[in-house]
Amino acid sequence: MTNMLATDSAPDWPMIPMLDSRQPMAEELRGAIIAMGNFDGFHLGHQAVVARAVEWGRSEGRPVIVATFDPHPMRLFQPDAAPFRLTTLDQRLRLFAGAGAQAMLVFHFDHALARHSATDFVAMLSGELGAAGVVTGEDFTFGKGRGGSVAVLKEVGAPLGLRSDAVAPVADESGEVVSSSRIREALKAGDCATATRLLTRPFAIEGVVMHGDKLGRTIDFPTANLEIGHYLRPAYGIYAVRARLPGGVRVDGVANLGIRPMFDPPKELLEPYFFDFSGDLYGQVIEVELIARLRGEEKFDGLEALRHQIALDCEAARQILAETPRLP
């Protein structure tokens, strides 16, 4: 029986096993090729690493596992850092499945794991996890004090029968290396187009729809309210959005992301209003993609003025979304 971590993903969305590195590796997955990294955004560079692992695994008839770390090491060492995550574990699970992985392996990053020497970490990959090969980016570091590198991985792994490969950074058409930090900066500037290009998909926030103050329905624009949680905070404002609902339903809409300056007390939320949709989404997991930022948050002189502006926002969002191809 494969050991799996709990997940809140909607059951109709694609699933592969989510493995816990603290548990024994399932026998059928030993001898795997493991793609290893944080893979938070799973951008073009991350995709190249996983593609190399998938190619290697298929050439030798081996399973492919994509390994990630949770929480992100930065959260352990800088617990007061502002939210910066680009994906949840559940989102990565689906992305890795779509890239051809047979399982996702989660390294629970705590002080005990951080104290592992690079040599101990390589021994764990070969022994407890039974890996036959590991693929990383060329800049991958691991072990206590980041003492491990791709050179260390190759040197220490070879006597253990653990092979390794490293993938060079991927540059975009401008020649600049694709990185999670570039994506974060783009989102903080409200530049959805750049983030989408580097990610190969729109940045998306996933969460459980919660009950709100229900003021939206009083002005004919009922919203589905999501907490932003540990996600990076994009520039506050109004966005044209697309969403994936349970059952695979896809809808377009407009959303406020921010603290809602019209209402007191302020509360940070993502509040999408979906066009041509009616239904009860409370308690259900949905994923909302940010397609384009329309404007910043504003405070209006009364609800009628707010209602008028939302109508204008809906018109602008519909036009943008009509001109934006849907991704699978």
Backbone torsions as a table, in degrees:
resi	resn	phi	psi	omega
1	MET	NA	128.8	179.5
2	THR	-75.2	132.4	176.7
3	ASN	-79.1	127.5	-176.4
4	MET	-128.7	147.0	172.5
5	LEU	-82.9	154.5	176.7
6	ALA	-66.4	147.8	178.4
7	THR	-141.0	145.2	179.7
8	ASP	-102.0	12.3	-179.4
9	SER	-61.1	148.3	175.5
10	ALA	-61.7	135.5	-171.4
11	PRO	-66.2	-18.0	-177.9
12	ASP	-86.2	-4.1	179.7
13	TRP	-89.5	151.7	-174.5
14	PRO	-56.5	140.7	-177.3
15	MET	-133.9	143.1	166.3
16	ILE	-129.8	164.3	-180.0
17	PRO	-59.9	139.3	173.0
18	MET	-106.6	106.1	-172.8
19	LEU	-93.1	149.2	177.4
20	ASP	-105.6	122.2	-175.9
21	SER	-63.8	-16.0	179.7
22	ARG	-82.2	-7.9	-179.6
23	GLN	-105.5	155.4	179.0
24	PRO	-58.9	142.3	177.9
25	MET	-73.7	134.0	177.3
26	ALA	-58.6	138.8	-174.2
27	GLU	-57.5	-37.8	-176.9
28	GLU	-70.9	-11.9	179.6
29	LEU	-106.5	-1.1	174.5
30	ARG	-70.6	151.4	-175.7
31	GLY	82.0	16.0	-176.7
32	ALA	-80.3	163.0	165.7
33	ILE	-95.2	124.9	-176.7
34	ILE	-110.0	121.9	170.1
35	ALA	-87.8	126.5	-171.1
36	MET	-126.6	134.1	176.1
37	GLY	173.7	179.2	173.9
38	ASN	-72.4	-41.3	176.0
39	PHE	53.0	34.0	-175.5
40	ASP	-59.6	-55.6	-179.1
41	GLY	-80.8	-20.7	-171.3
42	PHE	48.3	57.1	-179.6
43	HIS	-86.7	-170.2	-176.1
44	LEU	-55.1	-41.9	179.6
45	GLY	-66.0	-43.6	176.9
46	HIS	-62.1	-41.1	-179.3
47	GLN	-62.1	-33.8	178.6
48	ALA	-66.2	-38.1	178.1
49	VAL	-63.9	-47.5	-178.7
50	VAL	-67.0	-38.7	178.6
51	ALA	-60.4	-39.0	177.9
52	ARG	-64.1	-41.8	178.7
53	ALA	-64.5	-41.9	179.4
54	VAL	-62.9	-43.2	178.8
55	GLU	-61.7	-43.8	179.9
56	TRP	-64.5	-47.3	-179.2
57	GLY	-60.4	-44.0	-179.2
58	ARG	-66.3	-35.2	-178.2
59	SER	-66.7	-25.5	-179.2
60	GLU	-112.9	6.7	179.6
61	GLY	66.4	34.4	-178.6
62	ARG	-109.1	150.4	173.5
63	PRO	-67.8	155.5	178.6
64	VAL	-118.4	128.3	178.3
65	ILE	-119.2	136.4	173.6
66	VAL	-104.9	124.0	-177.9
67	ALA	-102.9	140.2	177.3
68	THR	-138.0	171.7	-177.0
69	PHE	-119.3	135.5	178.7
70	ASP	-148.6	127.2	-2.5
71	PRO	-67.5	166.3	176.2
72	HIS	-58.5	138.0	-179.8
73	PRO	-50.6	-34.6	179.4
74	MET	-60.8	-34.6	-179.4
75	ARG	-67.0	-33.7	177.9
76	LEU	-69.6	-45.3	-174.3
77	PHE	-86.2	-22.4	177.6
78	GLN	-131.4	71.7	-173.3
79	PRO	-62.2	-21.3	-179.6
80	ASP	-93.4	6.2	179.7
81	ALA	-62.5	145.9	177.9
82	ALA	-62.2	153.2	178.7
83	PRO	-55.1	137.9	-175.5
84	PHE	-142.1	-1.3	-174.8
85	ARG	-68.1	144.0	177.6
86	LEU	-103.2	-18.2	178.9
87	THR	-146.4	156.5	168.6
88	THR	-91.2	170.0	174.9
89	LEU	-60.0	-39.5	-179.0
90	ASP	-64.3	-39.4	177.5
91	GLN	-65.8	-42.9	177.6
92	ARG	-61.7	-37.5	178.7
93	LEU	-55.8	-46.9	-179.4
94	ARG	-69.5	-38.9	179.2
95	LEU	-64.8	-42.7	179.6
96	PHE	-66.6	-38.9	177.0
97	ALA	-61.3	-43.4	179.7
98	GLY	-65.0	-25.0	179.9
99	ALA	-84.9	-5.3	175.8
100	GLY	109.3	7.0	179.6
101	ALA	-76.5	149.6	175.5
102	GLN	-92.1	-14.5	179.9
103	ALA	-163.9	158.9	171.3
104	MET	-114.5	131.9	179.9
105	LEU	-108.3	124.9	-179.0
106	VAL	-106.8	118.0	171.1
107	PHE	-86.2	114.7	177.6
108	HIS	-72.7	106.4	-172.4
109	PHE	-87.0	102.3	176.9
110	ASP	-128.3	-175.9	-177.2
111	HIS	-64.0	-31.4	179.0
112	ALA	-64.3	-45.7	178.6
113	LEU	-67.3	-38.5	-179.0
114	ALA	-63.1	-25.3	-179.7
115	ARG	-82.1	-10.2	178.0
116	HIS	-61.6	131.5	172.1
117	SER	-70.3	163.7	177.4
118	ALA	-58.9	-39.8	179.5
119	THR	-63.9	-42.9	178.7
120	ASP	-63.3	-38.7	-178.6
121	PHE	-65.8	-42.1	178.3
122	VAL	-64.4	-39.7	178.2
123	ALA	-62.7	-36.5	177.5
124	MET	-65.9	-41.0	178.5
125	LEU	-59.8	-44.5	-177.6
126	SER	-75.4	-41.3	-174.4
127	GLY	-86.6	-78.9	-175.4
128	GLU	-58.1	-37.9	-175.6
129	LEU	-95.3	-13.5	173.2
130	GLY	64.6	29.1	-178.2
131	ALA	-70.3	142.7	173.9
132	ALA	-94.9	-27.9	-179.1
133	GLY	-155.3	154.6	179.9
134	VAL	-132.6	135.2	175.4
135	VAL	-118.1	131.0	178.1
136	THR	-135.1	174.7	166.5
137	GLY	-78.8	159.9	-177.5
138	GLU	-64.1	-23.0	-178.0
139	ASP	-96.6	11.3	-177.2
140	PHE	-67.4	132.0	174.7
141	THR	-126.5	156.4	-176.4
142	PHE	-159.5	168.5	177.3
143	GLY	82.7	170.6	-176.9
144	LYS	-54.9	129.8	179.6
145	GLY	63.1	22.2	-176.9
146	ARG	54.3	39.5	-177.9
147	GLY	-75.3	-13.1	-179.2
148	GLY	-97.2	143.9	177.9
149	SER	-136.9	179.6	178.7
150	VAL	-64.3	-31.7	177.5
151	ALA	-67.6	-41.7	177.6
152	VAL	-64.8	-42.2	179.1
153	LEU	-58.4	-43.3	-179.5
154	LYS	-69.0	-43.8	-176.6
155	GLU	-67.5	-46.3	-177.6
156	VAL	-76.2	-34.4	-176.9
157	GLY	-73.2	-32.9	-174.8
158	ALA	-54.5	-49.0	179.4
159	PRO	-64.6	-20.1	179.6
160	LEU	-90.6	-0.8	-177.5
161	GLY	80.4	14.6	-179.8
162	LEU	-97.9	113.2	178.6
163	ARG	-88.5	160.4	-179.0
164	SER	-148.1	158.4	179.0
165	ASP	-146.1	149.8	-179.4
166	ALA	-128.8	140.8	-176.8
167	VAL	-108.4	132.3	-179.3
168	ALA	-68.5	154.8	176.5
169	PRO	-56.9	149.1	179.3
170	VAL	-101.6	131.3	178.0
171	ALA	-105.0	151.8	176.4
172	ASP	-87.2	-172.4	-174.9
173	GLU	-64.6	-19.0	177.8
174	SER	-85.9	-6.0	-178.6
175	GLY	89.5	0.1	-179.6
176	GLU	-88.5	138.6	-178.3
177	VAL	-66.2	135.5	176.8
178	VAL	-75.4	130.1	-178.9
179	SER	-149.0	158.4	176.6
180	SER	-63.4	-33.8	-179.5
181	SER	-65.3	-37.3	175.9
182	ARG	-63.3	-39.9	180.0
183	ILE	-65.9	-42.6	179.4
184	ARG	-62.3	-42.8	179.8
185	GLU	-64.6	-39.4	177.9
186	ALA	-61.6	-45.3	-179.2
187	LEU	-65.9	-39.3	179.0
188	LYS	-66.4	-22.3	176.3
189	ALA	-91.8	-0.4	-178.0
190	GLY	76.9	16.1	-177.5
191	ASP	-91.6	81.4	-177.9
192	CYS	-67.4	-32.4	-176.8
193	ALA	-63.0	-44.0	179.1
194	THR	-66.5	-43.6	178.6
195	ALA	-59.6	-43.9	-179.9
196	THR	-63.0	-41.4	-178.9
197	ARG	-64.0	-42.8	-177.9
198	LEU	-75.8	-31.5	178.4
199	LEU	-82.3	-22.8	-170.4
200	THR	71.0	15.8	177.5
201	ARG	-166.5	160.5	177.7
202	PRO	-68.3	146.9	169.9
203	PHE	-61.6	135.3	-174.3
204	ALA	-134.6	139.1	176.2
205	ILE	-106.8	126.5	-179.4
206	GLU	-112.6	140.8	177.9
207	GLY	-173.2	176.5	178.8
208	VAL	-90.2	130.1	179.3
209	VAL	-68.5	125.4	-176.9
210	MET	-113.8	159.4	176.4
211	HIS	-70.8	136.3	177.2
212	GLY	-113.9	-157.2	180.0
213	ASP	-84.0	-5.4	174.3
214	LYS	63.9	21.9	176.8
215	LEU	-71.9	-28.4	-178.7
216	GLY	-58.6	-38.9	-178.3
217	ARG	-70.0	-22.6	178.7
218	THR	-73.0	-17.8	176.5
219	ILE	-114.1	21.1	173.0
220	ASP	72.8	19.8	176.8
221	PHE	-132.7	71.5	-179.2
222	PRO	-66.0	138.1	-176.7
223	THR	-117.2	157.5	172.2
224	ALA	-102.0	116.8	-171.1
225	ASN	-95.1	129.5	178.9
226	LEU	-125.6	136.1	169.5
227	GLU	-74.8	147.2	-176.0
228	ILE	-85.6	-20.6	172.9
229	GLY	58.5	-131.2	-175.1
230	HIS	-91.9	5.1	179.3
231	TYR	-66.0	151.0	166.7
232	LEU	-53.0	143.8	175.8
233	ARG	-90.3	106.6	171.0
234	PRO	-65.8	170.5	176.7
235	ALA	-54.6	130.1	177.0
236	TYR	-60.1	148.9	176.9
237	GLY	153.5	-164.4	-178.3
238	ILE	-105.5	132.0	-174.8
239	TYR	-126.3	144.3	162.6
240	ALA	-77.0	131.7	-173.5
241	VAL	-134.1	159.5	167.2
242	ARG	-126.5	148.5	-177.3
243	ALA	-136.2	152.9	174.0
244	ARG	-113.3	121.8	-177.4
245	LEU	-105.4	164.7	175.7
246	PRO	-53.6	143.5	-177.5
247	GLY	88.5	3.6	179.8
248	GLY	79.6	8.4	-180.0
249	VAL	-68.0	132.2	177.2
250	ARG	-111.9	132.7	-178.4
251	VAL	-135.9	154.3	174.8
252	ASP	-104.2	160.5	178.9
253	GLY	-175.1	-168.2	176.2
254	VAL	-132.4	145.8	-174.2
255	ALA	-140.2	146.3	168.4
256	ASN	-97.4	127.9	175.0
257	LEU	-120.0	115.0	-179.0
258	GLY	156.1	-148.0	-172.9
259	ILE	-109.8	5.4	174.7
260	ARG	56.0	75.3	-175.9
261	PRO	-64.1	-13.8	177.9
262	MET	-75.6	-16.4	-170.8
263	PHE	-120.3	149.3	-177.9
264	ASP	-126.5	129.4	2.3
265	PRO	-80.9	157.0	176.9
266	PRO	-61.1	143.9	177.5
267	LYS	-144.7	126.8	-177.1
268	GLU	-76.1	119.7	-177.1
269	LEU	-148.6	160.6	162.6
270	LEU	-107.1	120.5	-174.3
271	GLU	-124.3	89.4	178.5
272	PRO	-85.1	140.7	169.0
273	TYR	-109.8	124.0	-175.5
274	PHE	-98.7	131.0	179.4
275	PHE	-69.1	142.9	169.9
276	ASP	52.2	38.8	180.0
277	PHE	-134.7	137.2	171.1
278	SER	-140.0	135.0	-178.6
279	GLY	166.7	164.6	-178.6
280	ASP	-96.2	112.2	-179.5
281	LEU	-105.8	0.7	-176.0
282	TYR	-57.1	131.9	177.6
283	GLY	81.4	0.8	-177.9
284	GLN	-104.4	152.3	179.4
285	VAL	-85.9	126.7	174.5
286	ILE	-130.9	161.7	178.6
287	GLU	-126.8	126.0	-174.9
288	VAL	-114.5	121.2	-179.8
289	GLU	-93.8	134.9	176.3
290	LEU	-91.2	111.9	-175.7
291	ILE	-92.5	-45.2	-179.1
292	ALA	-158.0	142.1	176.0
293	ARG	-88.3	126.1	-177.3
294	LEU	-89.1	-41.4	-177.0
295	ARG	-169.4	172.9	175.3
296	GLY	-83.0	171.6	175.3
297	GLU	-69.4	145.4	179.0
298	GLU	-138.4	157.8	173.3
299	LYS	-108.0	124.7	-174.9
300	PHE	-105.4	161.2	-178.5
301	ASP	-86.3	73.0	177.0
302	GLY	102.6	164.2	-175.8
303	LEU	-68.9	-31.7	-179.6
304	GLU	-66.8	-39.4	176.5
305	ALA	-66.0	-38.7	176.8
306	LEU	-63.3	-43.9	179.8
307	ARG	-60.1	-42.5	179.3
308	HIS	-62.7	-42.7	-178.9
309	GLN	-67.5	-39.1	178.2
310	ILE	-61.6	-39.0	177.7
311	ALA	-61.2	-41.1	177.2
312	LEU	-65.9	-39.9	177.9
313	ASP	-62.1	-40.7	179.1
314	CYS	-62.2	-41.7	179.4
315	GLU	-63.4	-44.1	179.4
316	ALA	-65.2	-41.3	-179.6
317	ALA	-65.5	-41.6	179.1
318	ARG	-59.3	-41.5	-179.0
319	GLN	-65.7	-45.3	179.3
320	ILE	-62.5	-44.7	-177.1
321	LEU	-68.4	-32.2	177.4
322	ALA	-65.7	-26.5	-179.1
323	GLU	-96.5	-0.3	-178.1
324	THR	-108.3	115.5	-179.7
325	PRO	-58.7	144.2	175.0
326	ARG	-79.0	137.7	172.7
327	LEU	-89.7	156.2	-180.0
328	PRO	-58.1	NA	NA
